[in-house]
Amino acid sequence: MTPTAPMYQPSPLRVAARAALFAALLLPLAAPAGAGVLDDVPLPDIGAVTDYRPKIPLRVYSADKVLIGEFGAERRDFVPIAKIPAMMKAAVLSIEDARFYEHGGIDWIRALGAAKANLASLGSFRQGGSTITMQVARNFFLSRDKTLPRKLTEVALAYKIEQALSKDQILEVYMNQIYLGQRSYGFASAARTYFGKSLDSLSLAETAMLAGLPQNPSRHNPVSNPERAQERQRVVLKRMLALGKISEAQYRRALAEPLRVRRDGGGPGAGAEYVAELARQAAHARFGQAAYEHGYTVTTSINAAEQSAAYEAVRRNAVAYDRRHGYRGPEARIALPKAGEARDDAIAEVLQKQAAIAGFTPAVVLAASPKRVRVVTRDGEEVEVKGAGLEFAAPALAPAAKAGIRLAPGAVVRIAQSRGAWAITQVPQVASAFVALDAQTGLVRAMVGGFDYQLQKLNHVTQAWRQPGSSIKPFVYSAALERGFFPGTTILDEPLDFSGEKAYANWSPRNDDNLFEGPVTIRHALTHSRNVPTVRMLRALDVDYAREHLRRFGFDLARHPSNLTLALGTGSVTPLQLAGAYAVLANGGYRVEPALGMLIQDRDGKVLFESGKPRPLQEGARVLDARNAFILDSMLRDVARVGTGAQASRLLGRTDLAGKTGTTSNAIDGWFAGYGGNVVAVSWMGYDEPRSLGGREFGSTLALPVWVDYMRVALAKLPQRERALPEGLVRANGDWVYAEFAETAPAALESATQESAAAPAEQTP
């Protein structure tokens, strides 16, 4: 057995030498002119302190001033000393430097006490007796090494700082610069991080806990070490009582107060990450690295309550869709060691690889049966799932479960809280997107670019080009109105014969129900999303004309075909682009640019950049006849009232809702686009690697529920909007028609029921 090495013991002579050296240093410095002893010590320039310019992160806000994003290495909120609460200053000074306003940078009473303690510990210099001024010097210029040369430099810098700044200025720098854990610098930032409050909203108990952090932010962190944090808090309170800063009654109340520490780090809440990222990109493109350090703010056009509603709606309905299609099985599997450190390491390693997604806790199965499943989470907490919590995963617990989905020890699953108990769940694989605009300005009110930003950074609202399906139909019908068609025009819902046309020889458009209704009006065809009548109408209208008409609404013509499949939405759009197109119908015919409004300001409030400033609609922005927009609006209201989107009006109880469902071939994409009360919104669902969403899934089952859930919040305080009848519209055959076409309306009705004599373009659909 190897003998244990004896503990190092410095000789009495060495201890005496250190004591003499320490005394020799301290005694001259304690004199009024002591600073002169350090005149020859080489010191760095202290401009960083005297011209204090703290690094303040880029912060992104909603239009109603709710923080939605923060970017920068350091979290910091600069607060002038005059605005720091007296109790906060008293707590910090009580525990860190009680004689701060009395000494000249070095507290010799405290320093001599520290020297005595150091000598008692065999000259190891374990206690420094640092004042706040010395801590400022160390934090800006020095390491934390406890060596005599470093300490001498610290003392000299403290004197220099005291000569250059007032006591209040030094304390201001300290209270805004000091690191307090969780990436938080300064007490204002720490107050927000740990308690979600401003400094002037803190209780005495919370104030004391923050004041205890500077000594050791890691050891006394209330998130990771709550017991040690509370011990340190009691020390602070006791010190404040001893110095007469608080009364006995205040002391007792503070000790008894339960603390509610935020475990999320006090940063922006989930839900607006895609919006914040767009703002970050815009700020960085203009200001580079300075954007993350100079305290710039970006105020966006989104509404916080509406953004939250959109986020929850997307997640809730994606999960609902996912549950309709069953449990897929574990995310991963590991060979689970029997016990001990090897098992803990294997569990920690596999869980570390799983994406952190709010509300979906990754866990490893330890034991599984049809009646109960025991799992362990990343934090080492063991959870038992039973009863209703097993219903979703029941097929994976059955004796005859397939190997691919069977739950057994070593399976990696997700668990979530449901009605106060744990349940096995899974992260949806389906992608989603939602965007809402102000119809008058095009400014974004809410945007959710995907199910979870941590799962996928791709913003589907701005970057995903998908087939719009039937949601494109209103714009095809809009082109028809300009050519003399009107809602009462009758068109055949009968099979189309392309036998004599080479370009369409292998194509036969069908209705979703595979049925045909014979002669129907254009209003009926759009309301119930009949495919065949729409193709027949486009054939009579002219593909090139209709395609060019799409340009008015902001569509990229290069992404839309020059053939009859255009009528069924086989081109490509982004949700944001489609929202901009529907805004034209919502605002009466004006083109607005769909965009996130941004106001970038410096820390003093000076405007550095502004985009999307609301302006009244100008007649020069009109791209569509007001009559066209009115008629389309009346037909889209029928869609939302009695057509494929009927649940919108039924669930929201409004008559001013208008919109259109969209389901692409084989249900690869599901859409609902529409508006009400001056709010335009588009919802989409689909897989990133296109595949069918299911034979019984449509835009009305996938996207419309998201739209309704959002609109329930967005329209709650908005009155219903009835559109004024524009000049130049008359009634013919029971429906609206342009006045100049009124006399020929019956002829248009008759010609539309016949096959177009003109052959379509020779392109493969």
C-alpha positions in Angstrom: 0.0 0.0 0.0 1.4 3.4 -1.0 2.0 5.6 2.0 0.0 8.8 2.2 2.1 11.9 1.5 2.3 14.2 4.6 0.3 17.5 4.3 2.6 20.4 3.5 3.4 22.5 6.6 5.4 25.7 6.0 8.2 26.2 8.5 7.8 28.7 11.3 10.5 30.8 9.7 8.5 31.0 6.4 5.3 31.9 8.2 7.1 34.7 10.1 8.7 36.0 6.9 5.3 36.2 5.2 3.8 37.9 8.2 6.6 40.5 8.2 6.2 41.1 4.5 2.4 41.5 4.8 2.8 44.0 7.7 5.5 45.9 5.8 3.1 46.3 2.9 0.0 47.2 4.9 1.4 49.7 7.4 2.8 52.2 4.9 -0.4 51.9 2.8 -2.6 52.6 5.8 -1.0 56.0 6.2 -2.9 59.0 4.6 -0.2 59.2 2.0 0.0 55.5 1.6 -0.8 55.5 -2.1 2.6 57.0 -2.9 4.2 53.7 -1.9 2.6 52.1 -5.0 3.5 54.9 -7.5 6.0 52.6 -9.2 3.6 49.7 -9.7 2.8 49.4 -13.5 -0.9 49.8 -14.0 -3.2 49.5 -17.0 -5.2 52.5 -18.2 -8.5 52.7 -16.3 -10.5 54.3 -19.1 -12.8 51.3 -19.2 -14.0 52.3 -15.8 -13.9 56.0 -16.0 -15.7 56.0 -19.3 -17.9 53.0 -18.5 -19.7 51.6 -21.5 -21.2 48.3 -20.5 -22.0 45.6 -23.0 -25.7 45.5 -23.3 -27.4 42.8 -25.5 -29.7 43.3 -28.4 -33.3 43.1 -27.2 -36.3 42.4 -29.4 -39.7 43.5 -28.3 -43.3 43.2 -29.5 -45.2 46.3 -30.4 -46.7 46.3 -26.9 -43.2 46.2 -25.3 -43.0 42.5 -24.3 -39.5 41.1 -24.5 -39.5 38.3 -27.2 -35.7 37.9 -27.9 -32.3 38.7 -26.5 -28.9 38.3 -28.2 -25.5 38.9 -26.7 -22.9 37.2 -24.6 -23.9 39.2 -21.5 -27.3 39.9 -20.1 -27.3 43.4 -18.6 -29.7 46.2 -17.9 -27.9 49.4 -17.1 -29.5 51.3 -14.2 -28.1 54.7 -13.0 -27.1 54.8 -9.3 -29.9 57.2 -8.6 -32.5 54.7 -9.7 -31.1 51.7 -7.8 -33.4 51.2 -4.8 -31.8 52.2 -1.4 -32.5 48.7 0.0 -30.6 47.1 -2.8 -27.6 49.3 -2.2 -27.9 48.7 1.6 -27.9 44.9 1.1 -24.9 44.9 -1.2 -22.9 47.3 1.0 -23.8 45.4 4.2 -22.3 42.2 3.0 -19.6 43.4 0.6 -18.2 46.7 1.9 -20.0 48.2 4.9 -17.5 51.1 5.2 -17.5 51.8 1.4 -18.4 55.5 1.9 -15.7 55.9 4.6 -12.5 54.4 3.2 -10.4 55.6 0.4 -10.4 52.4 -1.6 -8.9 50.0 1.0 -10.8 49.1 4.2 -7.8 48.7 6.5 -9.9 47.5 9.4 -11.3 44.7 7.2 -7.9 44.1 5.6 -6.1 43.6 8.9 -8.8 41.2 9.9 -8.2 39.3 6.7 -4.5 39.4 7.3 -5.0 37.9 10.8 -7.1 35.1 9.3 -4.6 34.4 6.6 -1.7 34.1 9.1 -3.9 31.8 11.2 -4.2 29.6 8.1 -0.4 29.4 7.7 0.0 32.4 5.5 -2.1 31.1 2.6 -3.8 34.4 1.8 -7.3 32.8 1.6 -9.2 35.9 2.7 -8.7 39.1 0.7 -10.8 41.7 2.4 -11.5 43.2 -0.9 -13.6 46.4 -1.0 -16.0 47.2 -3.8 -13.5 49.4 -5.4 -10.9 46.6 -5.4 -13.6 44.2 -6.9 -14.2 46.8 -9.7 -10.4 46.8 -10.4 -10.2 43.0 -10.4 -13.3 42.5 -12.5 -12.1 44.9 -15.2 -8.3 44.3 -15.3 -7.2 41.3 -13.2 -7.5 37.6 -12.7 -8.8 36.1 -9.5 -5.5 34.5 -8.6 -4.7 34.9 -5.0 -1.1 36.0 -5.4 0.7 38.9 -3.7 1.7 40.7 -7.0 -1.8 40.6 -8.2 -3.1 41.9 -4.9 -0.6 44.8 -5.0 -1.8 45.7 -8.4 -5.4 45.5 -7.2 -4.7 47.8 -4.3 -2.9 50.3 -6.6 -5.8 50.3 -9.1 -8.3 50.8 -6.3 -6.5 54.0 -5.3 -6.4 55.2 -8.9 -10.1 54.5 -9.4 -11.0 56.3 -6.2 -9.0 59.4 -7.4 -10.8 59.4 -10.7 -14.4 58.6 -9.7 -16.9 59.6 -7.0 -18.1 56.9 -4.6 -21.5 56.9 -6.3 -19.9 56.4 -9.7 -17.8 53.5 -8.4 -20.9 51.9 -6.9 -22.8 52.4 -10.1 -20.1 50.6 -12.2 -20.0 47.8 -9.7 -23.7 47.2 -9.5 -24.1 47.1 -13.3 -20.9 45.2 -14.1 -20.6 42.4 -11.5 -21.3 38.8 -12.7 -24.2 37.2 -10.9 -24.7 33.9 -12.7 -27.0 32.7 -15.5 -25.2 35.0 -18.0 -26.5 37.9 -15.9 -24.3 40.9 -15.3 -25.5 43.6 -12.8 -28.3 43.4 -10.3 -31.0 44.7 -12.6 -30.4 41.8 -15.0 -30.2 39.3 -12.1 -33.5 40.5 -10.8 -35.1 39.8 -14.1 -33.3 36.5 -14.5 -34.0 35.0 -11.1 -37.4 36.6 -10.2 -38.7 38.1 -13.4 -38.9 41.6 -11.8 -37.4 45.0 -11.9 -35.1 46.1 -9.1 -37.8 48.4 -7.6 -40.2 45.5 -7.4 -38.1 43.1 -5.3 -39.0 42.2 -1.8 -36.4 42.4 1.0 -35.9 38.6 0.8 -35.3 38.7 -2.9 -33.0 41.6 -2.5 -30.9 39.8 0.1 -30.6 36.7 -2.1 -29.2 38.8 -5.0 -26.8 40.6 -2.7 -25.4 37.3 -1.6 -24.4 36.3 -5.2 -21.2 38.3 -5.8 -19.1 36.2 -3.5 -19.6 33.1 -5.5 -22.4 33.2 -8.2 -22.1 29.5 -9.0 -22.1 28.2 -5.4 -25.0 30.6 -4.4 -27.0 30.3 -7.6 -30.7 30.0 -6.5 -31.6 28.0 -9.6 -28.9 25.3 -9.3 -28.1 25.5 -5.6 -31.2 26.8 -3.8 -30.2 25.6 -0.3 -26.8 27.3 -0.5 -28.4 30.4 -1.9 -30.8 30.5 1.0 -28.0 30.1 3.5 -26.2 33.0 1.9 -29.4 35.1 2.0 -29.7 34.5 5.7 -26.1 35.7 6.2 -26.9 38.9 4.3 -30.1 39.5 6.3 -28.3 39.0 9.6 -25.6 41.4 8.6 -28.2 44.0 7.5 -29.9 43.6 10.9 -26.6 44.0 12.8 -25.8 47.2 10.9 -29.3 48.6 11.6 -30.3 48.6 7.9 -33.5 46.7 8.7 -35.6 46.1 11.8 -36.1 42.9 13.6 -39.6 42.6 12.2 -38.4 43.1 8.6 -35.7 40.5 9.3 -38.2 37.9 10.5 -40.6 38.5 7.6 -37.8 38.2 5.1 -36.6 34.9 6.6 -40.2 33.5 6.5 -40.9 34.6 2.9 -41.0 31.7 0.4 -39.0 32.6 -2.7 -40.3 31.8 -6.2 -37.2 31.6 -8.4 -37.6 31.4 -12.2 -36.0 28.3 -13.5 -36.2 29.3 -17.1 -33.4 31.8 -16.7 -35.7 34.8 -16.9 -35.2 35.2 -20.6 -37.8 35.7 -23.3 -40.7 33.2 -23.2 -41.2 30.6 -25.9 -43.3 31.4 -28.9 -41.7 34.3 -30.8 -38.2 32.9 -31.6 -38.8 33.0 -35.4 -39.8 36.7 -35.2 -36.8 37.5 -32.9 -34.4 35.8 -35.3 -35.7 38.0 -38.2 -35.1 41.0 -36.1 -31.6 39.8 -35.1 -30.7 39.3 -38.7 -31.8 42.8 -39.6 -29.9 44.4 -36.8 -26.7 42.4 -37.5 -26.9 43.2 -41.2 -26.8 46.9 -40.4 -24.6 47.2 -37.3 -22.5 44.0 -37.2 -21.1 42.9 -33.8 -22.1 46.2 -32.3 -25.7 45.1 -32.5 -25.1 42.6 -29.7 -23.1 44.9 -27.4 -24.4 48.5 -27.6 -27.9 48.1 -26.1 -29.8 48.4 -29.3 -33.5 47.5 -29.2 -35.8 46.3 -32.0 -39.5 46.9 -31.6 -41.4 44.7 -34.0 -45.0 44.9 -35.2 -46.2 41.8 -33.6 -48.8 41.8 -30.8 -47.7 39.7 -27.8 -51.1 38.3 -26.9 -51.8 37.4 -30.5 -48.3 35.9 -30.9 -48.9 33.7 -27.9 -52.3 32.6 -29.3 -50.7 31.7 -32.6 -47.9 29.8 -31.0 -50.3 27.8 -28.8 -52.6 27.2 -31.7 -49.9 25.8 -33.9 -48.6 23.5 -31.2 -51.9 22.3 -30.0 -53.2 21.4 -33.4 -50.0 19.8 -34.6 -50.1 17.6 -31.5 -53.8 16.8 -32.2 -53.0 15.8 -35.8 -50.1 13.7 -34.6 -52.2 11.9 -32.0 -54.8 11.1 -34.7 -52.2 9.2 -36.5 -50.9 7.1 -33.6 -47.8 6.5 -31.6 -44.7 5.9 -33.6 -42.6 4.3 -30.9 -39.4 5.4 -29.1 -37.1 8.1 -30.5 -34.0 5.9 -29.8 -32.9 2.9 -27.8 -29.9 2.1 -25.8 -28.5 -1.1 -24.2 -29.2 -0.2 -20.6 -26.5 -1.3 -18.1 -27.9 -3.1 -15.0 -27.0 -0.4 -12.5 -24.4 2.0 -11.1 -22.3 4.6 -12.7 -22.3 2.9 -16.1 -26.1 3.1 -16.3 -26.2 6.7 -15.2 -23.6 7.6 -17.8 -25.4 5.8 -20.6 -28.7 7.5 -19.7 -27.1 11.0 -19.5 -25.3 10.5 -22.8 -28.4 9.5 -24.8 -30.7 12.1 -23.2 -28.1 14.8 -23.9 -28.5 14.1 -27.6 -32.3 14.7 -27.6 -33.5 18.1 -28.6 -34.8 20.3 -25.7 -38.4 21.0 -26.7 -40.7 22.9 -24.3 -43.4 20.6 -22.9 -41.8 17.4 -24.2 -39.3 16.0 -21.6 -37.0 13.3 -22.9 -36.7 10.2 -20.6 -35.3 6.7 -20.7 -37.6 3.8 -19.8 -36.4 1.8 -16.8 -39.3 -0.6 -16.6 -42.4 -1.1 -18.7 -45.7 -3.1 -18.5 -49.2 -2.5 -19.9 -50.2 -0.9 -16.6 -47.2 1.3 -15.7 -44.0 2.6 -17.1 -41.1 3.9 -15.0 -38.7 6.4 -16.6 -35.8 8.6 -15.6 -35.3 12.2 -16.9 -32.2 14.2 -17.8 -32.2 15.6 -14.2 -32.1 12.1 -12.7 -35.8 12.3 -11.6 -37.6 8.9 -11.8 -41.2 9.2 -12.9 -44.0 6.6 -13.0 -46.5 6.9 -15.8 -49.8 5.0 -15.4 -53.5 5.0 -16.1 -54.6 7.6 -18.6 -51.0 8.6 -19.1 -50.4 5.3 -21.0 -53.4 5.5 -23.4 -51.6 7.1 -26.3 -48.7 4.6 -26.1 -50.9 1.6 -25.3 -50.1 -0.2 -28.7 -46.4 -0.1 -27.8 -47.1 -1.8 -24.4 -49.3 -4.6 -25.7 -47.8 -8.1 -25.6 -48.1 -8.3 -29.4 -46.5 -4.9 -30.0 -44.2 -4.8 -33.1 -40.5 -4.6 -32.3 -40.2 -1.2 -33.9 -42.6 0.5 -31.5 -42.4 -1.7 -28.4 -41.5 0.1 -25.1 -38.9 -1.7 -23.1 -36.0 -0.8 -20.8 -33.6 1.5 -22.7 -36.2 3.1 -24.9 -36.0 6.9 -25.2 -39.4 8.5 -25.0 -41.0 11.8 -24.3 -43.2 12.6 -21.3 -45.5 15.6 -20.6 -47.7 16.8 -17.9 -51.4 16.2 -18.6 -54.1 17.1 -16.1 -51.7 17.1 -13.3 -50.1 13.7 -14.1 -47.4 12.5 -16.4 -48.2 11.0 -19.8 -46.2 9.4 -22.6 -46.3 11.6 -25.7 -44.2 12.3 -28.8 -42.8 15.2 -30.7 -44.9 15.8 -33.9 -43.0 15.2 -37.1 -45.4 17.3 -39.1 -44.3 20.9 -39.9 -46.5 23.9 -39.4 -46.6 27.6 -40.1 -48.8 30.5 -39.3 -48.7 34.2 -40.1 -51.2 37.1 -39.5 -51.1 40.6 -41.0 -52.8 43.9 -40.7 -54.8 44.1 -43.9 -54.3 47.9 -44.3 -50.5 47.9 -43.8 -49.2 44.4 -44.4 -47.4 44.4 -41.1 -47.0 41.1 -39.3 -49.1 40.8 -36.2 -48.1 37.2 -35.4 -45.7 34.7 -36.9 -44.9 31.1 -36.0 -42.3 29.5 -38.4 -42.5 26.0 -37.2 -43.6 23.7 -34.4 -40.5 24.5 -32.3 -37.5 26.7 -33.0 -35.2 24.4 -31.1 -36.3 21.5 -33.3 -35.9 23.3 -36.6 -34.6 26.8 -37.4 -36.2 26.9 -40.9 -38.9 29.6 -40.9 -41.7 28.0 -42.9 -43.5 31.3 -43.1 -40.8 33.0 -45.2 -38.7 30.1 -46.5 -41.0 27.2 -47.3 -42.3 27.1 -50.9 -45.3 24.9 -51.1 -48.2 24.2 -53.4 -51.2 26.3 -52.4 -53.9 23.9 -53.7 -57.4 25.4 -53.7 -56.3 28.4 -51.7 -55.2 29.9 -55.1 -58.7 29.6 -56.6 -60.0 33.1 -55.5 -57.4 34.7 -57.6 -58.3 32.6 -60.6 -61.9 33.6 -60.1 -60.8 37.2 -59.7 -59.4 37.1 -63.2 -62.7 35.7 -64.5 -64.6 38.6 -63.0 -62.5 41.0 -65.1 -63.6 39.1 -68.3 -67.3 39.3 -67.7 -68.0 36.2 -65.5 -69.9 36.8 -62.3 -70.9 34.7 -59.2 -74.2 33.7 -60.9 -72.5 32.4 -64.0 -73.3 28.7 -64.5 -70.5 26.3 -65.3 -70.6 22.6 -65.7 -69.4 20.2 -63.0 -68.9 17.3 -65.4 -65.9 15.2 -66.5 -63.6 17.0 -68.9 -62.6 15.2 -72.1 -59.0 15.9 -73.1 -58.7 13.0 -75.5 -58.0 15.3 -78.4 -55.5 17.4 -76.6 -51.9 16.1 -76.4 -50.9 18.3 -73.6 -53.5 16.9 -71.2 -53.8 13.4 -72.5 -52.8 11.8 -69.2 -54.6 14.2 -66.9 -58.2 14.1 -65.7 -59.1 16.6 -63.0 -61.4 15.3 -60.2 -63.3 16.7 -57.3 -62.3 15.8 -53.8 -65.5 13.7 -53.4 -65.1 12.1 -56.8 -68.7 13.2 -57.6 -70.1 15.6 -60.2 -73.0 18.0 -59.7 -73.8 19.1 -63.2 -74.4 22.8 -63.8 -73.3 24.9 -60.8 -72.8 28.6 -60.3 -69.3 30.1 -59.9 -70.3 31.1 -56.3 -71.2 27.5 -55.5 -68.0 26.1 -57.2 -65.8 28.4 -55.1 -67.8 27.9 -51.9 -67.5 24.2 -52.0 -64.1 24.1 -53.7 -65.2 22.2 -56.8 -62.1 21.4 -58.9 -63.6 20.5 -62.3 -65.7 23.6 -62.7 -62.7 25.7 -61.8 -60.5 24.0 -64.5 -63.3 24.4 -67.0 -63.7 28.1 -66.2 -59.9 28.6 -66.6 -60.0 26.8 -69.9 -62.7 29.2 -71.2 -60.9 32.2 -69.7 -57.3 31.7 -71.0 -54.5 30.4 -68.9 -52.0 33.2 -69.8 -54.4 35.9 -68.9 -55.2 34.3 -65.5 -51.6 33.7 -64.8 -50.7 37.3 -65.5 -53.5 38.4 -63.3 -51.8 36.7 -60.3 -49.0 39.2 -60.6 -51.3 41.9 -59.1 -51.4 40.0 -55.8 -47.7 39.6 -55.4 -47.3 36.1 -56.7 -44.0 35.0 -58.4 -45.2 34.0 -61.8 -42.0 31.9 -62.4 -43.3 29.6 -59.7 -46.7 29.0 -61.4 -47.4 26.8 -64.4 -48.7 28.1 -67.8 -51.3 25.3 -68.0 -54.7 24.4 -66.6 -53.3 22.9 -63.4 -52.8 26.5 -62.4 -56.5 26.4 -61.3 -55.7 23.8 -58.7 -52.7 25.5 -57.1 -49.8 23.4 -58.5 -47.5 26.4 -58.3 -45.5 27.4 -55.2 -46.1 30.1 -52.6 -44.9 30.9 -49.1 -47.4 31.4 -46.3 -46.2 35.1 -46.1 -46.7 35.6 -49.8 -50.2 34.1 -49.7 -51.1 36.3 -46.7 -50.1 39.3 -48.7 -52.3 38.2 -51.6 -55.4 37.8 -49.4 -54.7 41.2 -47.9 -55.6 42.7 -51.3 -59.0 41.1 -51.0 -59.4 42.1 -47.4 -58.6 45.8 -47.9 -60.6 46.4 -51.0 -58.0 46.0 -53.7 -54.8 47.6 -52.5 -51.4 45.9 -52.7 -49.5 46.0 -49.4 -46.0 44.5 -48.8 -46.3 41.7 -46.2 -43.4 42.3 -43.8 -42.3 42.4 -40.2 -42.3 46.0 -39.0 -39.1 47.0 -37.1 -38.0 50.0 -35.2 -34.3 49.9 -34.2 -33.1 52.3 -31.5 -29.9 52.8 -29.6 -29.7 52.8 -25.8 -30.7 56.4 -25.6 -33.8 55.9 -27.7 -32.5 57.5 -30.9 -34.0 55.9 -34.0 -31.4 54.2 -36.1 -33.7 52.4 -38.6 -37.4 52.0 -39.2 -39.3 49.8 -41.7 -43.0 49.3 -42.2 -44.2 52.5 -40.7 -48.0 52.5 -41.1 -49.3 54.8 -43.8 -52.8 55.3 -45.2 -53.6 53.3 -48.3 -53.0 55.4 -51.4 -55.0 55.0 -54.6 -51.7 54.5 -56.4 -51.4 51.2 -54.6 -54.7 49.9 -56.0 -54.1 46.7 -58.1 -57.7 45.4 -58.1 -61.1 47.0 -59.0 -63.0 47.6 -55.8 -65.9 45.8 -57.3 -63.8 42.7 -57.9 -62.6 42.7 -54.3 -66.2 43.2 -53.1 -67.6 40.2 -55.1 -64.7 38.0 -54.1 -65.2 38.9 -50.5 -68.9 38.0 -50.7 -68.0 34.6 -52.1 -65.3 33.9 -49.6 -67.7 34.8 -46.8 -69.9 32.0 -48.1 -66.9 29.7 -47.9 -66.5 30.6 -44.2 -70.3 30.4 -43.6 -71.6 27.4 -45.5 -68.7 26.0 -47.5 -65.5 24.1 -46.8 -64.5 26.6 -44.1 -67.9 26.7 -42.4 -66.6 26.0 -38.9 -64.9 29.4 -38.9 -68.2 31.4 -38.7 -69.9 28.7 -36.6 -67.1 28.6 -33.9 -66.3 32.4 -33.9 -69.9 33.6 -34.2 -69.0 36.4 -36.7 -70.4 37.2 -40.2 -67.4 39.2 -41.5 -65.1 36.2 -41.8 -63.9 35.2 -45.3 -61.4 32.6 -46.4 -60.5 29.6 -48.4 -59.3 26.1 -47.6 -56.6 24.4 -49.6 -55.7 20.8 -49.9 -53.1 19.7 -52.5 -53.2 16.4 -54.4 -52.9 13.4 -52.0 -53.3 15.7 -49.1 -49.6 16.7 -49.1 -50.3 20.3 -48.0 -53.2 21.6 -45.9 -54.1 25.4 -45.9 -56.6 27.9 -44.7 -56.2 31.5 -45.7 -58.7 34.2 -44.8 -59.5 37.4 -42.9 -61.9 39.2 -40.7 -61.9 42.5 -38.8 -59.0 43.8 -40.8 -56.8 40.8 -39.8 -55.5 38.5 -42.5 -54.1 35.1 -41.4 -52.7 32.0 -43.2 -52.2 28.6 -41.7 -50.3 25.7 -43.2 -49.4 22.1 -42.3 -47.3 19.5 -44.1 -44.2 17.4 -44.0 -40.8 18.9 -44.9 -40.2 15.8 -47.0 -43.5 15.9 -48.8 -45.8 12.9 -48.2 -49.5 12.5 -47.6 -51.0 13.8 -44.4 -53.6 11.1 -44.5 -56.6 10.2 -46.7 -59.1 11.9 -44.3 -57.1 15.1 -43.8 -58.0 18.3 -45.5 -57.2 22.0 -45.1 -60.4 22.2 -43.0 -59.1 19.5 -40.5 -55.4 20.6 -40.5 -55.1 24.3 -40.9 -58.5 25.8 -40.2 -58.5 24.8 -36.5 -55.2 26.8 -36.1 -56.7 29.8 -37.8 -59.9 29.7 -35.7 -57.9 29.4 -32.4 -55.8 32.4 -33.3 -58.7 34.5 -34.6 -60.6 33.9 -31.4 -58.0 36.0 -29.6 -57.2 38.4 -32.4 -60.8 39.4 -33.1 -62.0 39.3 -29.5 -62.1 43.1 -29.2 -62.5 44.1 -32.8 -66.0 45.0 -34.1 -67.4 43.2 -37.2 -66.7 45.0 -40.4 -69.3 45.2 -43.2 -68.0 46.3 -46.5 -69.6 49.3 -48.3 -71.0 48.6 -51.8 -68.8 50.1 -54.4 -70.2 52.0 -57.3 -70.7 50.1 -60.6 -72.2 46.9 -59.2 -75.7 45.7 -60.0 -77.7 42.6 -59.4 -78.3 40.2 -62.3 -79.8 36.7 -62.0 -79.8 37.1 -58.2 -76.1 37.9 -57.8 -73.6 40.7 -58.2 -72.2 41.7 -61.6 -70.2 44.7 -63.0 -72.7 47.2 -64.4 -71.1 47.2 -67.8 -71.5 43.4 -68.1 -75.1 43.4 -66.8 -76.7 43.2 -70.2 -74.4 40.4 -71.4 -74.6 38.4 -68.2 -77.0 35.8 -69.5 -74.8 35.4 -72.6 -71.7 34.9 -70.4 -73.7 32.3 -68.4 -74.5 30.4 -71.6 -71.0 30.5 -73.1 -69.4 29.3 -69.8 -71.3 26.1 -69.9 -69.8 25.2 -73.3 -66.4 23.9 -74.0 -63.8 26.5 -74.9 -63.1 26.3 -78.6 -59.5 27.5 -78.0 -56.9 24.8 -77.4 -54.9 25.2 -74.2 -51.1 25.7 -74.2 -49.1 22.7 -75.2 -47.5 22.1 -71.8 -47.6 19.0 -69.6 -49.6 19.7 -66.5 
